[in-house]
Amino acid sequence: MLNYFHNVPFSVTVCDKDGKILEMNDMAERVLSHGNHIIGQNLLDCHPEPARTKLMQMLQNHNLNAYTIEKNGVKKLIYQSPWFENGEFAGYIELSMELPAEMPHFIRQPKL
């Protein structure tokens, strides 16, 4: 993984087209794997139902999956995007980041 992703305040996880974990940044290793080294394991083995079935569908359909969650009063954005190599589906990149309790929202209008 590129070095500038290692010390950022959000999780980055990359898997291949079969769900095998290829890379995780420092935050992902701490938060998602609870400090265990899980690179090389399959994400399908790390998820209970119904998340496992959702992940299997994503690996088949290559669709974007984005949502927010709240746990212990902390809101997070989860953004799971397919990535491609030479035009072929290669896996997923997941970004997981905490969202401030209050966050401005701007609507940008195109310049005429």
PECORWO-V848798 format. One record per pair of residues at least 4 apart in sequence whose ideal C-beta (glycine too) atoms are under 7 Angstrom apart, sorted by the first residue. I is the first residue (numbers start at 1). J is the second residue. If there is no record, write none. Layout:
i->{I/I}
j->{J/J}
This chain:
i->{1/1/1/1/1/5/5/6/6/7/8/8/9/10/10/10/10/11/11/11/11/11/11/11/12/12/12/12/13/13/13/13/13/14/14/14/14/15/15/15/15/15/15/15/16/16/16/16/17/17/17/17/19/19/19/19/19/20/20/21/21/21/21/21/22/23/24/24/24/26/27/28/29/29/30/33/38/41/41/43/43/44/44/44/47/47/47/48/49/50/51/52/53/54/55/56/57/58/58/58/58/62/62/64/64/65/66/66/66/67/68/68/68/68/69/69/70/70/74/75/75/76/76/76/76/77/77/78/78/79/79/80/80/81/81/82/82/83/83/83/83/84/84/84/85/99}
j->{5/6/12/23/25/12/25/25/26/26/25/27/27/27/95/96/97/25/27/28/31/32/95/96/25/28/93/95/21/24/28/32/94/22/23/91/93/19/20/21/22/43/91/92/20/22/90/91/59/89/90/91/42/43/44/55/59/40/42/38/39/40/41/43/91/39/28/29/39/30/31/32/33/35/35/38/46/45/46/47/55/52/55/56/51/52/55/52/53/54/55/56/57/58/59/60/61/63/65/80/92/82/89/81/82/80/78/79/80/78/75/76/77/99/76/78/74/75/98/98/99/96/97/98/99/97/99/94/96/94/95/92/94/92/93/89/92/90/91/92/93/88/89/90/90/103}
